[in-house]
Amino acid sequence: AGHDCIPVWPPRDKFDQFVNFCATVLWPVFHDCMMSFQNTNPRPFNEDGWAAYTFVNNEFARAVVRHSHESDLIWIHGHNLLMMPTFISRKLSTANIGVYLHSPFPSSDSFKSLPIREELLSGLLCADQIGFQFFSYARCFLVCVKRVYGLDPTFRAGGFMGLEYNGRSIMIKVAHFPYPFRETRLLVQSEDVASRSAQVKALFQGKIVFASVDKCDNLSGLMQKLRAFKRFLRENPTHRGKVVLVQYLVGSALGQDDETSTLLQSLRAQVDAYIEQDDQSGLKLVDKPGNTQGSTADHDIYLRIDVNTDRAEHLALYRAAHVLFDTSVKAGLNLGPFEFITTHFDDKERASVTIVSEFSGCSRVLIGSLRVNPWNTTELTAACERALSMAEHEKKERLESNLLYASENSPVEWFEDFITDLRRAQKKEGMRVEHIGFGTKLRAVVVNQNFKKLDSHEVLRAYQVAKNRIFFVDYEGTLATDVRQLYREYGAPKGEVSDLKSHGAAPSGQVLHCLRSLCMDRSNTVVVLSGRHRKMLEEWFGSVERIGLVADRGFFWRLPLVTGDQWECAVQQVDDTWKTYAFEIMRQFVDRTQGSFIENKGSALVWQYKDADQHFGSWQAKELSAHLKELLFGFDVDVRNENGYVEVGVRGVNKGTAVTTLLEKVTQASGTVDFVLCIGDDRSDEAMFEALNKLVDPSETEANVDNTSQLSTTDGESHDDSDRGADAGRKALDLGRDALSGPVFENSSEPVAKMTSLPGLRRKKDLGGLGGQASFGNLGGKSYGNLCGLGDGDELTPMASSQRRFFTCTVGRKPSAANFYLNDTDEVSELLSTLDLQRRRRSSKDMPRSQSLCVMSELCSRTMERN
């Protein structure tokens, strides 16, 4: 309470496993230290440690959630709590979360060696702001998210950098923690530090002291330091007896594990004597056992091993020393050089010198230091020689430069700056965030406020009362699983562009049966859209009468209601000469870019590099798009450089314009369309959703449904063409409504009760025990809930206020312009089967009772066969 803190008390055994996991798995990997994975008998991944890590992170998250309010800022520090954003955002979806990594972020190859790499990245990406000490660490993080998720950084006015991920903006902040200079200077001026510093000076009176304070681990570069100092003395014997190296070892785990014990044993073999505490709390020099060469005061390297040394001890050593000798092989910031510089704030007679490893983060900002490569022994010995021979005025200039930087930065200002940017990075008001996934791979996704799962009850209700229905259904990824990734052909293709092969799987019998049944109803118009060539679509769907087909992503279309068996083209004059030029250029880039390939989409050629190295692929994509724009100038095509591909396509042709064209044709042929079900799964389908959403007047939607289009966040689609198609389609629908003769549903003024679930259905009669009692809840192994329990004679109450219902639905829960979603292709099949079953029931009403019973019995037996 005195520190205004809330304690968290995880179980002791879990916490010990958590600490061990952070020290033995995360800490080495985050510092690019992969020795444990590279030996002849690498230890297996610590699954129990990972479980403890997530458990402790969840315990901290639960404590935060219990004491948080909506307006609170949550700032998480360190690699020990990287999963906290996942657990917090699961409970507080709009929480303003920041994460700051004090350690380095590893290179992509090191990070990818972790079996939990995606879990850790998803945890970080659940935050609104991610902070790093230096840009080199942020760059490693950006490379990782590029290679794992394909994300590119975005830059904004004011120097802000971030990531766009699942509809969210994540700010990347770079600023190292500033050393508390003023507070440390006061401590240095204290009597305690002064007396301890005098003791150190008395031990090495008249000698130049090289000093360092390090943890006893392989990242400190201790063996490199001792070897280099010994070599320096061998090569410069005149300095022997005049220069000493004093090394302090700190850390609570000294000698407690095999790795530290081995390192400590090696260090003992290299040093000449030890520094220990005497009975009067002073310091004394102690010979190494077995050392008979000279007196204790004549040795060169001294080691002090004490886990209980406090900060005043470190400051006293630095105050007495003349040169700091840092050889860290990896350190996030390394505050040791800042401490050394601060202790010499008042040097007048002789300025101190700082030797800093280039792998310490502080070397980037302490420009007055001598930067060295700890792996280069020659460079280390040269730095020792230069520190001793440097002119006094140069020493003072270098020290003043470092002092100026250390004194001008304040931890309070750093804190306030981060908090200000964290507030700037908070989620926008009214933003709806949903969490998709399970366990530790949870993803925070921003969706439309009214984005929800498609309710098959609602679709069925609208289907029953509609007079003129149209279905727009994508094929691969919607009606069937997309298997195109199984047939990728890498390497430069041979032959002409027309020789490019197109692979895919034909529709299943169940899909064809559902489509055939829906097409039998004269009130239905079913259209299947695909990026495949028209010949392939004819082979797959030619057996289905009255079905409409859209090939090459809208370039060709066929609607039996209007064109019969003839194909229509979206453009008046077809000029494919641009394909030959584009294909030749793309073929050269395929040959130069491993993992890339070319796809022929009919109206477009696509150079895919999603399987190539993401950075090299994006560089090549920029070059390719520039070549194509210059080469194809004058052709009526667009060149788009998107995430993972470069596409050249006919201008104004996409699925959105195809949908609006077909809506216009259907409206002119058969009147107002009062039911549209549009389902797709990928970026090319977003144009359909946007075009249809723009066709619906807000006044025509139900009171509880908002059909306002959400701008697509799926990569790779332009919105201009769908806008033009939407205007044309709206006019066509209005024209059809005026021209339609006879009664239509939208003119009905009958007041009806609103119904959103099956319990509200009014049953007028049962059909011989089958009505309402027969179980149609599982067709083909799929769950249909209570929809299939409707027997002959069941009637649905008409929709309350809707005149037209347009359902735009994407497959998969993700940012989309669609207003609804289904989870997978199985649920799409379930929905179509349900509508087919309803059509059969309605048609059975017009049959004699005996024939109707036969139809229902046939449905029952077919259901049982599938089960």
N, C-alpha and C positions, 0 to 999 in steps of 0.2 A: 504493500500500500504506500510505503514511503517513496517508492520509485514510480508510482502510478503504473504498475504492470499487473498483468493477469497471468498467474502461473499455469502451466500445463504439466500434468503429471502422468506421462505414459507409463505402462508397466516396465519395470526395470529390465527384464530380459529383452523385451522389444526394443527398448531404447539402446541397450548395449549392441544389439544386432544392427540397429540403425546407424550408430556411430561407426561401427566396424565397416559397414557397407559404404558409407561416405568416404572413409579413410582408405579403404583398399580397392574400391572399384571406381567411384566417381572422381575422387581427387587425382589419381594417376591419369585417368583418361582425359580429364579436363585440362591437364597440364601436358598432354601429348606424351605421356610416359607409359609406353606399352610393353615394358619388359616382361610383365607377368603373362602376357599373351604370346610372347615370342620365344619362350624357352621350350625345351624338348618335351616337357610334361606340364602344359599349361593347366591351371586349375579351372574347373568348370565355373560357369556363371553362378553367382550366389543367389539362388531363387528365394531362400529364406530371408536373406538380407534385403532383397527387393520388396518382399511382402512386408517386412518391418518398416522399410522406408515409406511405402505408401500408407501404412497404418499410422505412423507418427505424423506424416504430413496431414492425414485426415483428422487426427486429433487436434493439431494446431488450427486447421480450417474450421472445425466445429467450434472451437473456443472463439475464433474470430466472428463467426456467424452469430453466435449467441449474444455478442456484445456490439454488433454493428447496426448502423442505420443506413438508410438509402443514400444519404448525402455524404457518408464517410468515405475517406480515402484509405485504401489498403495497400501498404507498401511492403513487399516481401524481399528479404535480403539473403543472398547466398545460394550456392548450389545444393545445400542441404534441404531446401524447401521448394524445389521446382514443381512439385505436383500440387502445391497448395492452390494455385489459380484454378485448376480443374475442379477441385472439391468445393472451393468457395463459389465459383460461378454456377455450379450445379444447384446450389441453394439460393444464391443471390444473383440472378441472371443479369441485372443491371449494375452490379458492383463495379466501382472504379478501382481497378487493380493494377499495381505496378510491380515489376520485378527488377532487382538490381543484382548483377553478378559481380562479386568482388574478385573472383578467380578468372583466369583467362577462359575463353571458349575454344574448344579444341578444333583442330583442322577437320575437314570433312571426313577424311579416311579414318582418323582416330575415332571420331564420334560415331561413324557408321559401324564400328566394331562392337558397339554396345547392342545387345539384344533388345534393349528397352529404348532405342533411339526415338522411335515414333511416339512413345508415351511421353518422353521428356519434352520433345518438340511440341506436342499437342498441349502439354501443360504450360509451356511458355507462351504459346499462341492463344491461350485463353486469357492472357493479360492484355491490358490496354496500352501499357508502356513497358518496354524492356530496355534496361540500362546496362551499359558496359563501361569498363574503365577507359579503354582506348579503341580507336576505330579498327585496328587490326583484329581485335576480338569480335567486334560487330561484323566485320567482313567475313570471318569464319562462320558466324551464325547465318549470315545471309547466303553464303555458299551452301550450307547444309539445307536450308529451307528451299533453296533453288533446286537442289538435286533430289530432295525427298518429295517436295510438294510442287515444284515448278514455279515458285513465286519469285517475282522480280520486285526490287525495292522501288518505291515511288518517292518523288521529291516535290516539296511544296515551297511556296514563297516564304522567305524568312529562314531558309536553311534547314527546314524540318525534313526528316527522312522517316519512312515507314513502310509498312506492308499492307496490301489489300488482301484480306483472307476471309472467304465466306461472307462477303458483304460487310465486313468490319474493317476499320482502320486501326492498325497497331503501330504506335509510335516507337521509333528506335532512337534512344538517347545515348550520347557518348560524352562522358565527363568523369574523370577519375576523382576519387575521394581525396580532398585536400588535407594535408597534415595540420593538426592543431598547433600552429607555430607559437602563438602567444601563450597558451597554457603551458607548453613544454618549456619555453624560455623561463617562465617563472619557476618551474621545477628545477631547471638547471642552475638557477641562481640561489637555490636553497642551500642551507648549511649541510644537509645530509648528503647531497650530491657532491658538494665541494670537498667534504672530508673523505668520501669514498674515492673521489678522483685523485686526491693527494696520495692515498695509499697506493694506487696503481702507478702513479708517477714515481713514488719512492722505490717500487720494485724494479723499475726500468730506468733509473736515473741516468741521464746522459745518452740515452739511446732513442732512435726514431722508431716509433711503434706503429706497425701495420695492424689494424684491428678489424674484427667482424663478429657479429652475433647472428647465429643461424640456427634453424631447426636441424635436428639430426635426421636428415632424409636425403635421398639421392638427388632431389631437386635443388638442393643448396650448392651443389658443385664443390663439396668439401675436399674430395681427393684431388680434383683438378687444381684447387687452390694450393694445397700443400706441396704437390709435385712442382708446380710452377715456382713457388717461393724457394724451394730447395735448388731448383735449376738456376734461379736468379743469383743465389749466393755462390753457386759453383762457378758461374760465368763472371761474377763480379766479387772476387775474394776480398777486395778492399773494403767491402761493406760488412763482411762477417765480423760479428762482435759489436757492430754499431747499429744494426737493424734487427728487430725482432718481430715476429708475427704472433699475436695474441688472439686465440679463437675461443669464443664462448659458445657452448652448445646448450640449447634450451628445448623444452618440450616435455609434455607429461608422459610420453610413450618411450622414453629413453631406455633402450635395451629390453623392451617388453615383447617385441616380436622378432622373428628370425631375420627379417631384412634389416631392421635397425641394429640388432646385435652384431650382424656381420659387418655393417658399416662402421660401427663403433670400434670393433676389434681392429679393423684396417686403420682407422684414425690413430688408435693407440700405438700402432706400430710405426707411424710416421712422425709423431711428435717427439720432442726431446724431454719435456718436463710438464708438470701440472701446476695449476694455480688452485689452491684450496683455502678454506677459511680456517683461521687459527682459533685458539680458545678465547681470545679477547675480541672476537667478531671482526678481526682484521684479516688481511690476506697474506699468504705465504707461498713460496715456491717449493715444490716437492719434486725430487728427481724421479724419473721413470725407473721402475725396478730393473736392475741389471745394467743401468747406464753408469759407466765409470769414466766417461770422457769429460774432464773439466768440472768446474763447479757449477752449481745450479744457475748462477747468474750469467754464465757464459753461453748458455744454449740459445738456439735460434727460434724454435717454435714452441709455444706454450698453449696448453689446452685447459680449459675449465669446463667441467661437466657438473652441472647443478640444475636440477629441475625446479628449484625453489628461488632462483634468481628473480628479483623484481625489476621493475622498470628503472628505478634509481641506479641499480647496478649497471645496467646497459648504458645509461646516460653518463655514468662516471667513467666507464671504459672509453666511450667516445670522446669525452671531454679531455681525457689524458692522451688520446691517440693523435697521431699526426696524419695518417693516411687510412682511409676506409678501403678495404679490399673485398669487393663483392664479386662472386663468381657464380651466381644463381643460373642454373640452366633453364629455369622457367619460373616466373613469378608474376602474379597478376599486377601488383603495384610495387611492393617491397618498400615498406616504410623505413627500413634501416638507414638508407642514405639520407632521408629527410631528418631523422633523429640526429645523425652525425653532423649534418650541416647546421642544425639548430644549436647544438652544443658549442659550436664555434662562431656564434653570432658576434662575439666581441674580440675575435683574434686581431691583435695589433702587431706583435713582434714577428710572428711567423704564421702565415696562412696555411690552412690544412688543404689536403688534396683528396678528391673522391674518385675512386676507380669503380665503375659500375658495369655490370654485365649488360650487354645489349639485349638480353632476353628478359631483363627486369623491366616492368612497365615504366618505372620512374626514369629510365634512361632516355625516354622520348621527351621529357620535359625539363630535366636537370641538364641543360645544355653545357654547363660549365664543368661537367664531369668528364673523365676519360672513359670512353666506351670501349669495351673489350669483348671478344668472343671467348667464352670460358673453355671452349674445346680447342682453342689454338694456344698451345703452351708458349710458343715463341712470342705471340702477341701479349700474353700475360707478363712474361719476363720483361718485355720491352716497356710495358706500362709501369712496372715497378721501378725500372731505371729512370723513366721520364719523370715519375713523381718525385724522385730524389734530386734530379738535376734541373728541374724546372725553375726558371727565374722567379724571384719573389714577386715581382709586379704581375706576372702572369697568374701566379697562384691567387693573388688578391682579386684580380679581375674575375677569375673563374668562381671564386668563393662568393663574391658580391653578386654575380649573376644568379647563382643558385639561391642565395639568401633572399634576393629580391623576389624570385618566383615563389619560394616557400612562404614568405611573409605576406604576400598579397592575396593569398587564397584562404578563405575561411570555410570551415565545415558548415557553419550556419547558413552562409550564402549558397553553398552547394545544395544544402537541404532545401532551402526555399526555392531555388531554381528548379529542382526536380519536382517539388510539389506543384509549382505553377504549371509546368508542362504536363504533369499527371492530370491535373484538372482539365487542361486543354484537350487531353486525349480521351476524356470520358465519353461514354456512349451518348448519342444524341437522344434528346427527349422524344418519347413516343416510339423509340426503336424497340422492336420485338426480337428478342434473342431466344432461340431454341437450342437445346443441347442434343446432339445426335451422336449415337455410339454407345458403347458399354464400357464400364470399368474405367481404366486409366486412359483410354483412347477417345475420351469424350471431346467433341468439337463444338465450339460455340458458333452458331450460324444465325445471321440476321435475315429475317424473312418479312414478307408483307404482314401487316397487322391482321389481315383476315385470311392468311394462308393457313390451311387446315387440311386434314385428310379428307379425301372425297367420300362422302356418305352415300353408300349405294342405295339406301332408302330414299334419299332425296332425288337421286338420279332416276330411280324407278318411278317415283311419283311424277316427276316431270315428263318422263318417257310416256307414261300412260295417257296423260291428258293432251300431249302434243299431237298436232295434225300433220306436220311436215318436219321430218327429222333428218339430220345429216351428221355423220360420224367422220371425223378426220383422225386417222390412227397411223402413227409412225410404225414402221415394221421392226427393224433390228434395234433391240434394246427396249422395245415396248410390247410387241406381239410375240417376239421370240428373243432369246438371249443373243447378244451380240458376240459373234465368234470371229470377227474380222481380225482380231489380234493374233489368232492362231495361224493366219495365212500370210503374214508379212514377208515380203521378199526383199531382203536387203541387197545392196549393191546396185550398180548402175544397170538399168534395164536394157535389154537388147531389142532391136527392131524399132518399129514406129510407135507413136502414141496409141494407135488403135490396137496394138498388141498387148497393152497393159491388161493383165488378168484381173478379174473381179471375183472374189471368193465370198461365199456366204452359205447359209443353211436354209433349205427350203422350209416353208411353214409346216407345222405338225398337222396331223389329221384333225385334232381337236380345234385348232385355230381355224382351219378351213371349214370345219363343220359350223362353228359359230358364225363366221362371216357369211357362209352360204345361207344359214337360217335367217340372219338379220336382213340379207338382201331379198329374201322372199317376200318380206312385207313391203308393199308398194309405197308405204308412207316413209320408208327408210331409204336414205342414200348413204352408202358406205364408200369411203375413199381411203385407200392405203397409200401413204406417202413414203418415199424412199430415195436414197441417193444412188440407187442401182440403175443400171441401164434398162430401158423399156423392154428389151427382149427377155431379160431375166425375170422381170416382173410378170410378163405374159406367161412364161413357163411355170412360175410359181402359183399365180392366181387366175390363170386363164380358165380354169374349171368352174370358177365362181361366177354365176350369171349376175348381171347388172352391177358388178362391182366397179367402182371408179379407181383409177390408178394415176399416181403422180410419180414420174421418174426423173432422175437426174436433179433431185432437189428442186423441182418446180419448173424445169426447162421444158419437159414434155408432160402432157396430161391427157387422159382419156376418161370421158364420162358417158356411159351408154345412154343415159337419159337425154343427152344433147348431141353427142357425136357418134353414137353407135360404137363400132369397133375401130374407128379412126382415131389416130393420135393427133393432137393439136400441139403447136409449139408456142412458147411464151413470147417469142420474138418473131417479127414478120420475115426477116431475112437471116438465115443461118449462115454465119461466116466462122468456120473453124480453123482458118489459117493461123490464127494467133496461137492455137494449141501446139502447132509444130515448132514455132519459135520458143514458146515457153518450155516445152518438153525438152528441147535440146539444152537450154540453160540449166534446167533442174537436174538433168541427167549428169551434167558436169559436177554440180554441187553434191549429188548423191555419191559420186565417185570420190569426192574429197572429204566427205563427212560420214564417219562410221556410225551406223545405227539409223541412218535416214533412208527414206524410201518415198516413192511417188504413188499417189492414188488418183485414179481417173474418176471424177464425179459427174461425168457427162457435160454439164454446163460449167464445170470448174476442174482445174488441175490443182492438186494439193501436194506440197512438199512437206512431209512429216519428219520432225526430228525429235519427237518425244522420247525415243529410245536412245538418242545420242547423248553425249555429254551436254548438259543443259547450257553451260556457258559458251562452249565452242559452238553449239547449235544456234544459240541466239546471235552470236557474232556472224555466223554464216548466213543466218536468216536476214539480217540487216543488209548484208552485201547482196544477197540474192534479190530481195525486194527492190533494192535500188537499181539493179541490172534490169529487172523485169519492167519496172515503171518506165525506164528509158527506152527499152526495146519495144514495148507494146504501146507506146504513145501513139494515139490516133485510133486505136481499136476501142470498141465499146465494151471494155472490161474494167474490172476493179482489181487492184492488187492489195491484199490485206496481209500484214505481218502480225500474227496473233501469237498467243502463248502456245508454243509447241508446233507451229506449222506456218507455212506461207501459202496463201491461196490466191489463185487467179481465176476469176469467175466472170460470167456475163453480167454486165451491169443491170440491176433492176430485177434479177431473177433469184428468188428464194422461196421457201415454203410459205412465207407470209403472203406474198403476192399470189401464189397459186391458190391458197385458201380463199382469199377475197374474190378471185376470178371465178372459182367454182361456186361460191355462194351466190354470186351474181347470176350465173347460168341456171342454178337450181331455182332461184327465186323467180326468174323470168319464165321458167318452164312449168313450175308447179305451185307458185305462190309463196307466201311468206314462210320463212323457216323459223319455227318457234322452239326448236330444240337443237342444240349443237353440243356434241361431246368431242373434244379435241384432246388427244393424248400423245405425248412425245417424251423423249428422255434426254436429248443432248442439246448442244448449243445451236444446231441448225433448226431445232424445233421452237426455239424461243421466239423467232419471227412470227410463227403461227399464233402463239399465245398473245403477243403484243398486238397483232392485227385484230384478233377476235375481241380482245379486251377493249379496244378502241371503238368497236362496232356497237357496243352495248351502251345505251343511254343510262346514266345513273338513275333516272326516274323509272326505268324498266326493271330494275333489280329488286329482289325481295328486301324487306326492311331489315332482315338479319344477315344479309349478305352484301358485301361491298365488292364490286367487280372492277374497281379501279386498278388499272394495270400497274404493277410494280416494274420499274425499269430493270431489265434483265441484267443480272450480275454474272451471267455465264459468258465466258470468254469467246470471242471470235465472231460475233454477229453485229451487223450494222442495222440500225433502226429506221433508216430513211425509207427503204423500199416498203417496209411493212406499213409505214404511215401513209404512203401514197395508196397502197392497196386498201387500207382501212377506209379511206374516204370514198373510194369507188364502191366498196362493198356496202357501206351505209346507204348510199344512194340507191343501190340495187335493191336492198331490203325494203326501203321506203317505197320504191316503185312497185315492187311485188305486193306490198300490203294494200296499196291503193287499187291495184288491178285485180286482186283476188276476189272472186265472186263466191257467194254462199256464206253461211255462218262460219266464223272462226273463233277459236277459244279466246283470243285476246279481246274480242268485243263483248264477251260475256260479262254481265254486271251482277251475276248471282253471288250474293254474299256467302262465303264458305268459311269454315273453321280451319285455322292453321294447324297442320299436323307435321310433326318432325320424327315420329317414331312409329313402329308397327302397332303398339298397343292402341293407337288411335284409329286403326282400321275398323270399318263397319262391315261385318260379315252378314250377308243377307240369307245365305243358305249354305249348307254343307253338301259335298259331293260324295255321297255314299261312304262316309267314313274316311275318305281321303282328304276332304277339304279341311285344312287346318291341322289335321292329325298325322298325315303322311310325312315322313322325314325326308326332306330333300336338302338337308343341311350339309351334305358332303357330295359334291359332284366331282368325280375324278380325283378324289383325295383332297379336294379343296373345300375350305369352310365357307359357307354362304350364309351363316347365321339363320335368321328367321325368314329371309326373303323367299326362300324356296318352300316355305310352309303355306303359301297362299294356294287355296284350292279354287275350283271353278265356282264362280259366284261371288268371290271376294271383290270388293270395290274399294278404291282409294279415294279419299276426299280430294278434290282438285286443289291446286295450289292457291294460296290466299290472294296474293296481289301480283304474282309474276305473269307477264304476258309472253315473254320469251326467256328461256333459260339457256345460257351459254356456259358450259363447263370446260374450263381450260385446266388440264391436269398434267403434271410432270411425274415421271417415274423416279422415285427417290426423293428423300427429304433434303432439299438443297435450295439455295437462293435461286429464284426463278420468277419469270413474269407470269407464270400460271397462278391461279387462285387456289388450286387444290393439288394434292399429291397422292400417289399410291406407292407402296413400298417397293414393289418389284413386278416383274412380268407375270408372276403367278396371280397377283391380285388383279392385274388387267384382265387375265383370262377369266377369273372369277366374275368380274363385273360383266363382261360380255356374255358369259354363260347365263348369268342371272337375267339379263335382258332378253336373251334367246328363250329362256324358260318362260318368261312373262309373255313373250309373243306367242308361244305355243299355247299357253293357257287362254289367251284372248281368242286365238283362232279356234280353240276347242269349244268355245261358247256357241259358235255358229254351226257346230256339228250336232247330229242326233246324240242323245244321251249315251247310247251304247258305244258309238264311235268315240265319243269324248272319254268314256271310261277306258277304252282301249289305249288311247293316247297317253292318259295318265299312268296306266299300268306299264306301258312301254317306257315312260320316263323313269318310273320306279325301278324297273328291272335294269335299265341302263345305268342308273345310279349305283345299284347294288353290284353290278359287274365291275364298275370302276373302283369301288371300295374293296 
